[in-house]
Amino acid sequence: MNYCSHCAHPVQLEIPEGDNRLRYCCRACGAVHYQNPKMVLGTLPVWQDQVLLCKRAIEPRYGLWTLPAGFMENGETIAQGALRETREEAGAEVRLHGLFSVLDVEVANQVHLYYRAELMKLDFCPGVESLEVRLFRQQEIPWEQLAFRSVSLTLQAYFADRERGQWGLHTGSVHAELVRYTSTEPR
C-alpha cells in the first residue's frame, strides 16, 4: 500500500500507538489501514459415493482440480458464500450438511472453510472460472493434480470420516513447508 484510501496522502509502515503490529498509517489524516486474512468459502459436493471437483480456468493453479470455492463477499454469510461459489464455479445446487473443514492458509493470508454438501441434481456445468466439472469416486481423485493443499486435506478427512461413518469438524494450518491438521470429535 502506498497511499491512504481516505485522503490519498502517502502512508508509512509503522506500529500505531496501542497496537503491536506493523500497519499502514497515514500521518495526514490519522487513518490506520488494517489488512486481515481473506475468507475462502466452498463446498465438498457429494452425489452418492462421488465428489464433485472443478478444473480451474483461472490462475492461480490453472488446469488443476479443486473443490468449488472462492472469496467471501461483503453482505453474505459464510453459508451463502459457499452456496454462491458452488453455483458460480460448478453450476451446482447443493444442500449444506454442516461446516466440515476450517484451514488457516498463513502463507496466503487466507482462511479456507468448506461445507459438506449434497448435490441436489446432476445438471451441473462449468462456470466461467472452470474448464470442466466432474464427479469422482475416491479411487479416481486426481491427487497429484489438486490445486491446493486445503482441498487435498479436506478430501482426505472426508474419505476417512465416511469410512468411519461419523462426521467431524476438521481444523488446521497449511504452511509453506508443513501441514498441521487436527479434527474434533466426530459428530
N, C-alpha and C positions, 0 to 999 in steps of 0.2 A: 504494500500500500504506500503510495507516495503523497496523496493529497486527501485532505479532510472532505468527507462526503457532505458535511454540514455547511462549510464555509469556503472550501476549495484552497485553503492555505496548506503548505507543506506540513506533514506530520513527522514526529520523532518517535523512534522506538525507545521506550523508557518504562520504568516501573512507576505507575501512578501512586500518589500518596494513599496509604491504607491498603494497597494491593501487594502481591508477592510475585507477579509475573510481568514479563515484558509485554507491553501493549502499544499500539499505535496511538499516540496522543497528539492533539492539536493545541499548541500553545496560544493560538489566536483566539479560539472560541472555548477552549477547555474540554472539548469532546474527547472521550476515551472510546476507541473503536475496538470492541471485543471480537475476537474470532473464535468461534466454537465449532465443535465437530458437526458434520452434516449427517443426517439420518438417511440411511438407505433402507427402504421398505420393500418387502416382497413376499411371495408365497412359494410353498412347496406343493404344487398342484398334483393330486393323485387321482388316477382312474383305476380302480380295482388294484392290480399289482404293479401298475406302471406310474412313472413320474414324468411330468411334462417339463421339457427343457427347451430353451430358445438358443439359437445360434446367433451371436451378436453381429449386427450390421454396422456397428459404430465402434470407434476407439473409446476407451482402451480395450484391448484384447479382441479386436475384430476377428470374426470367424471361429471363435471358441464358444463353447456351450455354457449356459448359465441358467439359473432359475429366474423367472420374471421378477424384476425388481428395479427400483430407481429411487431418485431423491424425493424426500417428503416436500410437499408444497405447503405454503402458509395457508391457514384456514381449513386444514383437514386433520383428522385423527390418523394415528398410525394404521389402523384397520382400513380406513377409507383410502389412504395412500397405497397400501398393499393391493387392495382391490383394483384401484385405478391403474397401477403399474401392470397388473396382470392382464387387464383388458387392453392396455396400450401396446404391450410387447408381445402378447400371445393371442389376442382376440378371444380370450377365455373368460367365461363366467364361472366363478368358484364360490363355494360356501366355506367360510373360515371355521376351523376347529381348534382355535387357540394358538397363542404365541408359542413358537417352538424353539427358536434359537435367537440369542442376542449376543453378537460378537463385536468386540471393540477392535477396530482396524486402525491401530495407532499410527502406522506409517502413512496412512491416507487421511488421518483426522476424520474418521467416519465411525459410525455405529451401524451395523447391519442387523436388521430384525426380520425374521422370516416366520410367517404363519403356516401351520399345517393346514392344507385346504383340500377340498374335494371338488373335482371338476363336475359341473352340473350337466354338461352335454359335450359332445365330441366335435362341435363345429368350430374349433379354434383355428386361427390362421396367423401368420406372421404380421406384426405391426411394422411401422417404418424403421424401428430400431432392431429388427430381427430379420435374418436371412431365411431362417427355417424354424419351425416349431414342431416338436415331435415327442411322442411318448416312448419311454424306455423302461424295460424291465431291469431289475438290479444288475443282472449279468451283462446287460447291453450298455450300461452307462459308460460314456467315453471319458474315463477318469483322467487320462493324460491330456485331454482336450478341454478340461473345465477351465473357465476363465479366471475364477477367483478361489482362494483358499476358503473363504467363508462359505462358498457353495459346496465344496467337497466336504467340509466339516459338517455342514447341515445335512447333506445326503448320507454321510456315514452314520450320523446319530439317528437319522430317520430309519435306516435299514436295521440298525441294532435295536431300536425301540420296537419296530414292527415285529422283529423276530421274538422279542420278549413278550409282546402283546401288551405293553404298558408305555404310555407316552410321558416324557419328562420335559421340563424346560431346560434347554442347554445353553450355557453361558461360557464365555471365554474371551481370549485375546488372540489376535493374529498379529505377529510381529514380522519384521523384515526377515529374520533368520529363524524364528522359532514360533511354535504354536502351543499355547496353553489352552486347555479345554476342560471344563467341568460340567457336570449335569446335576440337576436337582433330583430328588427322589421322584420316581415315576408317579404320575397322577392318573 
